[in-house]
Each structure stands twice: as structure tokens, then as C-alpha cells.
Amino acid sequence: MTKNTLDPENRLLYGDSLQAPAGYRFDAGVATTFSLDFETALAVPVSLALFAADNREEILQHPIALLEGAERIAGRLAVFAEAGQIHAAHTQQSRLCSLLEKVIVEVKAPKEGSFHPKIWALRFKPLDDEGDDLLRVLVLSRNLTRDRSWDVAVRLDGRRTRQPKAQNRPLHALLSTLPNLAVGAIAEEQRALAMELAEDMRFAEWVLPDGCEKLEFAVNGLGGRPWQPQECTRIGVVSPFCDDDALETLANKARRSAEVLISRPDQLACISEEILDNFERVAVLDEMAEREDGEETELMAFDGLHAKIIVAEHSWDTRLTLGSGNATTPAFISGRNVEFFVTFTGKTSKLGSIDTILGEGGFGRLTRTYDPGELAAAEASERAAERVLLFARRALARGGLTIRCEAQPAEGPGSWRLWLVPPGEGITLAGIDQVRVWPITRGEGHARDAKNPLESGQPLDLGVIPLADVTRFIAIELKEQATGRTVLFSTGLPIEGLPAERDVAIMRSVINDRKTFLRYLRLLLTALGDPFSAALAAAGNGTGAGWAMSVADDEPMLEELVRALCAKDGRLDAVDRLMTRLSEPSSAGIDPIPEEFRTLWQVFRSALEEAGHGR
């Protein structure tokens, strides 16, 4: 960090932050987020295990990369998200989303607020298995969604030492508590993963950013007195959401002056004039800054400001706090929300001042002065509708719903009926006029009216669907009674009778012809730590026409198989698993494996068996 700390021109790409550094490979990770969408969550394993891209859409264009990304991180990644805050769509969503069932864990805050931290705890191992593991923590203001709002992030790299570090206690506390916050049963491997990384992080020694002399982590919402910034001489606050009590608390931390508050106009419209007068300058994001270089953007779920920043000056030092907490009562005063922060301390001359960080030379150049009359506060009826919808989505996401699968051979091979099963006593949905539900893999055309069955505790028939579409993720659309306002979300439910061959059916839906099989094979044979080749393989580009057409007389393929055999790095084990799964009797449809490759593979299969690998 320099005097240009948080300069808007310094961009940190999400995918790049997740990718292993040169000479390392992804080994394990735990993430926390308030909300997520399936497409972004699907792209994450690709960034972790294969290659990064400039934007999510580039990754989503390659289904085989999404499939292999999910395969490579299986059992090694857990994402903890607020129950009921998974985004859904009216359209049919990818079958590959169901592979996230073993990754996403829905949780709730212990004090009935929001589960709101946004962090990544990652471990990377050397490709040659020599030397120390590399640890990484990301502290973000951004959720795991596709929004293009202005956010802040910090990436810290480090290594595990022999002694635990006191500064890591809040990080350890959050990670080790995550399994206990799950709204339903949590897999033992997810629990073990969270505890394992919690221990790693407890012993981590971090490389400090430039201009920083020390760092401190803090977590709120897990018990004890909520963390707040220390008293200071001057303070500046950036917070998209805010309320009177929290803003007054933060302003009072400054003995001399509260210099600047940057927020959103719809939020500032709800703040009293007396509270706003505590700040020397009140600003909002300039409309032109909501687009990069003034470009037009597609409609996003969230736009504008989403960064959370506190800059405090004291004597010759600056304390810069980043994280998930808005300037609200649940985040800073009552501690009902689970939040996570990191504070960096450094000399003002090196880390920067309020003026250089939030002024015209820094983030402030994206802002304009707030006009108190520019936007009216939300109507009371709208705020009431938001509360009704929030309580209803929490009731459904935490209310003990389950899914039951039943084979339907009379409907054709691979046909299954899904039932949505509420608890016997039903679920109370006060103020809700309509509830519609459908499996995310089928889309709105498969919707069923669910309000009466949910409230009466009666199972609801969701219809007959193909095996590859069976999923525990259900889309739920709620309509509020008084205003007619609607909300659409998804939640993952415990599933009874899930066919063991479901994942194979999903794989066969992607690898559905010989050309795709050969592209996938090429991706499997890409050397670990070679993201460029992995991206080429996923896109179907690169040398060796035989990859896409035939394996007969295909020297490039034979060479790659021999290299993988000599490397003994697990690539041929991955090919063996693929061959086994695609050869299972339950795998219906056209056989995508070329007969020539089956013959060739037997040679390498025998070599694997002699080396003690494989079946």
C-alpha cells in the first residue's frame, strides 16, 4: 500500500485472487458470503483449480471446465452462506449447479441477525510437494455474486509457523465456528475441512502490504462485546447501508472531526439531518462512476456502491479498516450480525490520510456531494413488505423442508418424481399471498403453487424429471400480500433417495459425444500448474487436430499419456476415474468413448495397476 491506498485504478480481479501462485496448486479452501449465485459459484472451482479469466462469462462458456473444476475441488472446498440468500432465476439453470450440493452450506447467525462475513481462507501446496504450504486469506466487501458494484478487497499471503499468532484469533474463531452455524446436517468432511483450515490460519504469519506496520482481525456476532473502531482524531466512513445510531457512534469516535461519509442516496434519505450534520462532507457515488469509463452495462442485481471502509487518523498513524460491516446497529452495536474486519495500521505518510484515501486524489474522485432532497425515503409499506418477505424466506430456508425422490420406471428409463415435504406441523407464512416452487434445473415452467401444502404440512408433488435434473436446490418465489412485492431465491434441502448414479448422469449430459470426450481428456492431461494450457483445452483450441477428431495415429495424445504416466502426478488416475464412470451400466445414451481410445487405454490401465494405482 502507498499514498494511493484504495485508488480506484488499482483493480483486484476476483479470479486472479483465487488462483494458485506459480509453482503451487490449490489444496483446500473455505469461503463465507452473505449471498451467492450459482453461476459465480460454478466459476470459482475453475479459478481455483484450472485457470482464471477476466470475467465470469468467459468461464461459463466452457461446460467441460466447469465440470472438471467441480471434480477437482470435490471434498476440498466449502462455501458457507446465509440460508435463503442463494439467488435463483426463472429460467432453467445448469445441471452442473447440482454438483455444488457438497460445497454450499447454508448457515444462520447465532443472534438471529444476518450471517454477513465475506472471506476466503485458502491453502496451496507446492507442485513438487517440497517446501512449505502457502496460506492465503481474502477479506472482502463483495458477496459471491455477479454484481459489478464498487467493492474493496485485500489479499494476504503467508505461511504456517510453529507458534499460534494472537492476531489470528478472530479468524480462527470464525472458521472453527462455521460448522455449528449450519441450519441442517453438515457433512463430516466439510466440518473437518473448516477445522483444519482454522488451525492453519491460527498459526499463519502474514506478509504485510506496503506502508503497513501491523494488522488486526476482528469478528462480531459470535459472542462478547462487538468490535468498534478505536477513538481517533479524525474519521472517514464509506458504507452503502447505514442507520442513525451506528453513524452517531462512529462520528463520536473522532475527537476533532468526522470528515466524510460516503453512502447511497436511498440510505441517506432515511438518516436524520442532525446525524448527517456530524460529518463535514456527505457524498454519494457519482452516477458516471457506476460504469467503467462511462460504458453501458447490462442490468445487474446490485449496482453502485458496496465497499465498506473506515479510515481513522490518530497522531502520526492511520488505521484503515476493511471488511463486511456496514455502519448499522446489527453490525457495530448490537452485534446481531456476524461480520469480519481487518485493520491495517501504518504511518499516515506511508499508508495515507483520510484526504488521500477518500478525497479527490483517491476514492473520493468517484463521488459527488449528496443533495438531501434528491431522493425520498422508502415508504413505510415498502419497508414492512421487505420485513415480511425476509421472515418468510428465513422460515422456509430454516424450516425443516426436505425433498423425496421416487423412481418412476413407468414414465421411462431415468425418470424420477420429486416431492417437497414440509414438517408435519407446517410452516407459518404470515403476510404472504403466494408461494411458487420448482427445481432450479427445470425453470419456472415447472412451477407449483406451494402455499397451502407448506402451511398445512402436506407433501407437494414437484413432478417427474430426468435423472440428470434431480437436485436438492429448489427455487422459491414469494409474493407479499399488502404490496404485491415478490422475491425469488433458492435453498438447498436435505434429499431422501438421491440416486447414486445422479452425478454420472450429469457428467454424461456434458460429455455427450466423442468430440467433447476428447476435449475433456485433453483437459485432464493438462499439466498441473499450467493454466494457459488448461484454458486452451477447455476452449477446444491448441495443436493436435487428433484431439478433436480421432485417436487413430494420434501422436500428440499418446505423447501426453506417456508424459502423464512418467510424471506420476495423478493425471492418469483422473482419466481412469472418468473411464470408470462413463462405463458404468447406468450410463445411458450414446457411448462418447472412441473404441480406439478404449484399446489404447488398456495399455495405460495395466501400467497403473502395476504401479498400485487405479481400481
N, C-alpha and C positions, 0 to 999 in steps of 0.2 A: 504494500500500500504506500502511496505517496500523497502529496498535497492534492492530487486529483482523485482521492479516495471516492469511490462510487460515481465516478464520472460516467455519464450515460453512454459515452463512446466505448467504454470498456465492457464488452459483452462476454458473458459466460454461457456457452451452449450446454443445454441440459445433457444431451447425449455424450458430448465430449467429457463431461464431468464424471460420467458413469463408466467410461471405457477404461480398461486396464492400461497402465503406463507401459511403455516399451520394455519388453523383457519379462512381463508378468501376464498372468491370466486371472480372470475372475474366479474366486473360490466361494465366497459366501456374502450375503447381504441381507440387511433388514431395513425397511423403509417405513416411515409413518407419514400419513397425509389425512387431511380432513375429508377431501373428496377426490374422486378419480373417475376417469372414463376408460372404457375397455380398450379403445384403440391405442391410447397412450400407454396403458399398462402392458398391452401386447408388444409395443415397440421397445419397451425397456429391456427385456431379455436380449434382444438383438444388440442393443448398445453395450450391454454388459459382457456378452459372450462372443459376439461376432464383429460388428462394425458400427460406427456412429455415422450419422447423416446430418445434413444441415437442418432438416426438418422432419417431423414425424411422417408426413405423407410419402416421402421417399422410401421409408422403411415399409410402410403399409402396402406399397405396390408389389412387394415380394412375399407371397404367402409361404414359400419354402423357407425363407429366412425367419419368418415368424414361427413356423413350426419347429425349426431346428433351435431357435433361441429358447423356446419353451422347453424343449427336450434337454438342452444343456444346463439350464438352471434348475431343473426339477430337484426339489428337496434342498436347494441351496439359497433360495430367496423367499422371503416372507414380507408382504406389504400389509401393514395394519392401518385400517381406515375407519372413519366414523360410520357406524351402522346406519343404513338408509341414505347415505350420501354418494352412492355409486350412480353416475349418470347413465341414463338409458336413452333409447331412440325409438321412434315409432316404426322405423324401418327394420328389416331383418338384419341382425348383426352376425358377424362371422362366427362360424362354428368353432374356430380356434379360441374364441373367448372362453369356452368351457375348460380349456387347459389351464386357465388361471384359477380354477377352483382350489388347487392345492397351494396357491400363492397368496390370495387375498384372505385376510382375516378381519372380520368386522368387529369393532370394539365400541365401548361407551366409556365416557368419563366417569370416574368413581363418585363425583359430587353432582352428577346429573346435569353438568354443563355440556360443552362440546369438546370432543377429542380433536385438538387443533394443531399439534406439533407437525412440523414438516422437516424431517431429517432423513439422511441416508447414512448407515454405518456399513462400510464395505471392507472386505479383506481380499487381497490379491496375493497369489503365490508365484514365485519365480518359475519361468518356463523350464529351467533346468533343474528345478527342485533343490537348488543350492542357495544358501543365503537366507535372510530373514524375510518374513511376510511383510507386505506393505499394508498399512491400515489407512483408511480414508473416512472422513466424516464430512457430509454436506449439511449445512444449516441454511434453510431456505424460507422465503415467504410464499413460495408458489406451491400449489397443490399439484397432484399428478393428473393434470388435465391439459386440454389443448389450448387454453386461453393464451392470448398474446398481450396480456396486461404488463405494466411495468412492475417488475419484481426485483428482489435482491437475493443474492446467494453468496455464500463463502465456502470455499473448499479447503480443507486442512488435510495434509498428508503426514503420516508419522509411522513409527514402528513400536512394537511392543517391547517394553523394558522388563526388568526383573522386579521392580517395585511399583506398587499402585500409586497413582498420582491423585492428590486431593482435588485438583481442579476437574477431574473426570467423574467425580461422584454423581453429579446430576445426570450426566449422560448414562452412566451405569444404572442409575435408579430408573430412568425412563425405560431403557431397553429391557431390564430384568423384570419390570412390572407389566410389560405388554401382554404376555400370555394370560395374566389374571384379569385383564380387561375385556377379554373376548365375550361376546354375547351368547355364544354357543360353545359346543365342544371344540377344542383345538387339537390338531394332530400333534402327537408327541415329537415328531421331527421338527415341527415349527416351534414348539416350546423349547426344544433343545437348541435350535439354531439361535433363537433370541438370547438365551442364557449364555451360549458360547461366545457370541459377539459382544455381549455385555461385559464379559470377563476380559476379552481382548481390549476393549475400549478403556476399561478401568486402568490398564497398565500402559496405555499409549502415551508416548511423548510426541508432541506435535511440532511441526516446523511453523514458526510464526510468520505471518505476512510482513512485508517490508513496512517499517515505521511503527511496528507494534512491539511493546516490551513484555506484555503478558496478556493472557486470555482467561476468561472465566465463563463457564457454562452455568445455566440456571434452568430449572424446571418448575413450573407451577401446576397446581391441580392434583398433586399426588399426596397431599397432606402437609401440615406445617404452615408457617406463615408465608404468604405469597411473596415472591421476589419483586422488588421495585428498584428503579434506579437510585443510586445514592444522591445525597444532596450535592449541589454543584453551584457554580457561579452563574452560568447561562445554560439554557437548554433549547434544543430544537427537536420537533416531533414530526414524523411522517407516519400517518395512519389512515388507511382508507375508511375504516369504521371507527366510530368514537361515541362517547357519551359524556355528559356534563361532569359526573363525579370523577371519572378517570382523568379527563383533561385538567380538571382543577388540581387533582393530586399531582400530576406531572408538572404543571406550571409552578406549583408551590415548592417543588424540589429545587428551583433556581432561586438563589438568594438575591441576585441582581435583576435578571430579566429572563422571561420566556420569549425567545427571539422569533421563532417561526413555527407555525402549524400548517402542514400541508395535508389536505384530505380531499374528500369528494364532495361536490356541491349538494347532493341529496342528503349526505350525512350532516354537513354543516348547517343545513336548513333546520335541523332538529336541535341544534345547540343554542343555548341561551346567549343573548348579546353580552351579558355580564361575563360569561366564561370566555367568549371569544376575545373580549377586551383585555384578557390576561396576556395575550400574545401580541408582540409588536407587529407581526405580519401574519395574515391568514391567507393562504393561497390554495389554488386547485390546479390540477394538471391542465395545461393548455390543450385545447382541442386538437391542434395540429401535432402535438406530441403523442397523441393516441395512435398515430400511424407513423411508421418509419419513413422519414423523408417525404411525408405527405402522401404516401401511396394509399390507394383504396384497398380496404381489406374486406374479406367476407364476414358475415355476421358471426360473432363469437358469443359463447355463453357468458363470458365476462370480459369487459373491456375497460381500459383506463388504468387507474392507479390500484396496485395491490401490494406495494412494498411497505414494510414496517421498519422504521428506522428511528433510533433515538441518539442524538448527538449531545453530549454533555461536556462542558468545559469546567475544569477546576484547577485553579492556579496555572501551572505550565502544561498541564496534561489535558488530553481529550479522551473521553470514553465513548466508544462507538458501539451501540447495541443493535444487533440484527436478530431476526427470528420470526416467530409466528404470531406474536401477541399484538392485537390491536389495542388502541387506547380506550378500552372498555372496562366496565366493572368486573365482569367474569374473568377477564384476562389478568388484571392487575390488583384488584381489591378483594373480591370475594374468593378468588381462586377456584371458581367452579369449573373453568375451562382448564384442560391440560394444554400447556404451552411450553415452548422451548426457546431459549435465547442463548446467544453468545455475545460477550462483551470484550472488546479489544481496548487496551489502554496503551497510549503512547504519547510522546511529546507532541504538543499542538503544532510545533514547527515541522514535524515529520508526518504525523498521522493526518493533520488537517484541523481546521476550526469549523465552527458552525457555518461561517461565511463561505469558506472554500468548499465544504461538502454539500451544503444545502443552498448556497447562494447562487448568484448568476454565473460564477465560474464552475459550478458543479451541477447537482441535480436540479437546483432552482431555476436553471435556464429553460427547463421544460414546463415551468409553471407560470401562472398569471395571478393577479390579486383577486381574491374572492369578493363578489358582489352579494351582500346579504339578501338582496331581493331577487336574485336571478332564478331561484328555484323554490317552489313551495314545499313545505314538509309533507310527507306522506299522510294521506287521510287515515284517521283512526280505524276506519273499517278495513283498510288495506293491511294495516299492522295487525289487526285482530285476525284477519284471514291467514296471514303468514304464520301466526302462532298456532292456529287450528291445524294447518297443514303440517307444521313441524311436529306437533304432538302426534298426529295420525301416522306420519311416516316412521316416527320412532316406535310407536305402538306396534306397527306391522313388522319393522325390522328386528324388534326385540321381543316379539310376542309369541314365540314358540311355533311359528308356521313350519311345516315340513312338506316335502314332496314324496309321493309314492309312485314307483314305476311298475307297470304291469305289461308283460309280453302279450302281443296281440297277433298270434300266428294266422288267424283267420283274415286279417287285414293285409297279409302279405309278409314275406320274409323281412326281418329287421324292423318291424313295426312295434311301437311301444305307446301305451297310454299313460299320460301323466295326470296325477291327482294332486291338487293343492289341499293340504289337510291342516285346518286351524285347530287350536286346542279345543277340547270339548266344551269349555265354558264360553267360547267365542272371544272376540276382540272388540272392545268398545271403540267406536269411531265417531265421537261427538262432533257435530258440526260438518260432517262430510255427507255430500249428496250422492256421490257416485264413486265406485271403485272399479277399475278395469285392470285385468292382469293378462299376461301372456309370456311364454318362454322367449327370452331375448333372441334366440336363434330363429324364431318364426315371424316376428314382427306383428304390427297392430292388426293385420288381417286375421290373426288367430286369437284376438282378444275375447275374454269372457267377462261378463258382469259378475262382480265378486262381493258386493257389499253385504247382501243378505246371507250368503253362506259364511262369510267371515264373522259376522256378528252372531249368527246362530250356532256356530261351531260345526257346520256340516261340510264334508269334503266337496270340492269343486272339480268337475271333470274338465281338464285342460285340452282334451282331445288326443288323437293318435298322431304320432310324428315319427319320422325315420330315426333309426338308432343314432346317427351322427348328430342329430339335433337335440338329443336328450341333454339337459343341462340343469344345474341347480340354481342358475341365475334367472330370476323372474322379474320382468318389467311390471311396474305398478303405476297406474295413473290415478291420481286423486282429484276430485272436484269439490271445492269448498261450497257450502250451502248458501251463505249470505251474499257473496260477491260473484260466484261462479268461477273464481280463480282456480287454475289447475296446476299441478306439479307432477312431473314424471321422473321416476327414479328406479333403481334396481336394487335388489338384495339377494344374497346367496343363502339358500336354505339347505338344511340337512336333507339328504335324499336317501330314501329307502329303496332297495332293489336296483341300484345302479348297475347296469350290465358291465361285467368285467371287460368286455370287448368294445366298449364305447370309444375309448381313446384310439383304438386301432381303426375304428370306423371313421373317426375324424381324420386320422392320418391318410386313409385311403381316399377320402374326399379331396385331399390336396394332391397327393401323389396318385393321380388317376390315369396316367398314361406313361409310355416308355420315355418320352422326351423329358417329362417332369422328373421321373425317377433318376435319369442320368444327370440332370441338373442338381438334384438333391444329393446324389452320390458325390458329385464334384465338390459340393459344399462340405460334405462330411470329410473329404480327403484334404481339404484346405489345412495347411499347417497352422497349429495354434500360434496365436500372436501375429497373424498376417491378415489384418482387417481389410486391406486392399483386395487381396485375392478372394476373401470371403464375399466382399461386395460384388465383385465380378461374377463369382459363381452364382450368387443369388439372383443376379440380373440376367444370367444366361449368356454373359459376354466372355471374351477371352479366347485364347488359342485352342486349337484342337477341335475340329468340326465333329470328330467322332463322339465327343461328349453329348452332342445333341441328336445325333442321327443313329449311330450303330456302334456296337462294341467290337465288331469284327475287324481284325487287323488294326485295332486302335492302340498304337504305341503310347500316346500320352496317358491313357487310362492305366495301362499296365505299369508304366513307369511310376505313376502316382501310388498305385497299390504297393509296389515294391518299396518305394520310399517310406510309406507309412508302416510297412512291416518291419523295416530296419529301424525306424525311429522308436518303435515300441512305446508310443505316446497315447495310446488309447483310440486312435482314429479307426483302426480296423475293428476294434471292439464295437464302436458305434455303427459301423457298416454291418457287422454281424447282428446287432440288435435290430437294425432296420430289416434285414433279410428275414429274420425270425418272425417279426411282427407282420410283415406283408405276406408271409407264407402261412399264417395261421388259417385253419379251416374256416373260421368265421369271417375271414376277409372276402367279402362279396365283390362282384364286379369284374371288370377286365383285369387280368394279371398285368401289372405295369413293369414287371421284371423281364428284360430280354433273356431269352433262353441261352444265348451266347454268354451272357454275364453269369447266369447260374452255373454253367460249366466252368467258366474261369474262376468263379468264387470258390468252388470246391477245393481248388489247389490252396488258396489262402486260408480257407476254413481248416484244412488239415494242418497247416503251419501254425495256426492259432492254437489248436488243440495240443500240438506237440509242445508249445510254449506255455501251456497251462492256462490259456485264456478261453473265453467263449463258453459254450454250453457244457 
